[in-house]
Amino acid sequence: MSASGASHEVTRAAARWHARRHAGGLDAEAQARFAAWLRASPEHVREYLAVTRMAGELSGLLRGSAPSAATARAAASHGTVVPLPPARTSTATRFRSTLPAPRRHRTAMAAVLALGLGLALLAALPRTSEHAAGHGAPRRLALPDGTVVHLNAESALTTRFGLFSRRVELLRGQASFVVAPGRRPFAVHAAGLEVRDIGTTFDVALRRGQARVAVVEGRVQVLDDAGRGPMLADLVAGQRAGIGYRDRRVRVTDEDIGAMTAWWTGRIVFRNEPLRDVADAFNRVSRVRLRIDDAAAGAMRLTGNLRGDDIESLRAFLALQPSLRTRVVDGDIHVATAARLPPR
């Protein structure tokens, strides 16, 4: 859409909101949508004020120009043309004309400052949005400040951007953040933790029993109790911290940076990971479920690099593990220790 087309659409939207508000008012839901529309852009506020001002002037003009009923009847009986009364000076114009020039100038400046303050207050209001990715459908999205988010399948987060802060809350799953530079601090909250960005690219994942924070570039600080508690980890590129949900125990390891972002391209890389965590990673994106039938199999640690949608390679990889047995039941892959399954 061209710039002029976009501007015309904003004007039409402003006119529709004005008509709805003056026709019968807005219910609570519509009022919330109207407020969100105003907050979306200063241009929306300007156009709505312009439409309101124009509607007021037209209303006043029509009221002042309508001939009286007696004049209209007399004109009809004599077949004459009703002369329109001279255009009336609006109340605002008469008010301005009675003011001395310096006072008119100060009044105009005050109005401009009030409008500017109103626009600034609207811009300062925090804006909250929600984002989710379904099964097998990871997403890449851009936040209002230019930060790029890679949101893994079966994951969700909310963002809240204000004049002085940029806050993200990871509700479930996994997300990576390529943070755009800016004066406002950028923080990710998850499972009672706050991950503070210091100009970086990093990943946050909510796993079984622990949260994991990995730094691809730059540096992050991880604090307990959503930023109000002590610092738990100070990480630089190539480091990953696993933080227990209950005991807040922290384990920092050195990781391959390429492995940290492999899931962006559909690969699942695991190094000395429990099979139950590997199964969770595959089950987010695969059409076939990997089901662990006993705790011993789930605790077995494995290392590999596979595509999330390559089921045959996954089955071949599991078949190479001498202590595991696999079978297909109702289309799903069931895995257990060899002693728990009948011979194949």
Secondary structure, DSSP 8 states (H G I E B T S, - for coil): --HHHHHHHHHHHHHHHHHHHHHT---HHHHHHHHHHHHH-HHHHHHHHHHHHHHHHHHHHHHHH---HHHHHHHHHHT-----------HHHHHHHHS-HHHHHHHHHHHHHHHHHHHHHHHHS-EEEEEEE-TT--EEEE-TTS-EEEE-TTEEEEEEE-SS-EEEEEEESEEEEE----SS-EEEEETTEEEEESS-EEEEEE-SSEEEEEEEESEEEEEEGGGTS-EEEEEETTEEEEEETTT--EEEEE--HHHHTGGGGTEEEEEEEEHHHHHHHHHHH-SS-EEE-SHHHHH-EEEEEEETT-HHHHHHHHHT-TTEEEEEETTEEEEEEGGGS---
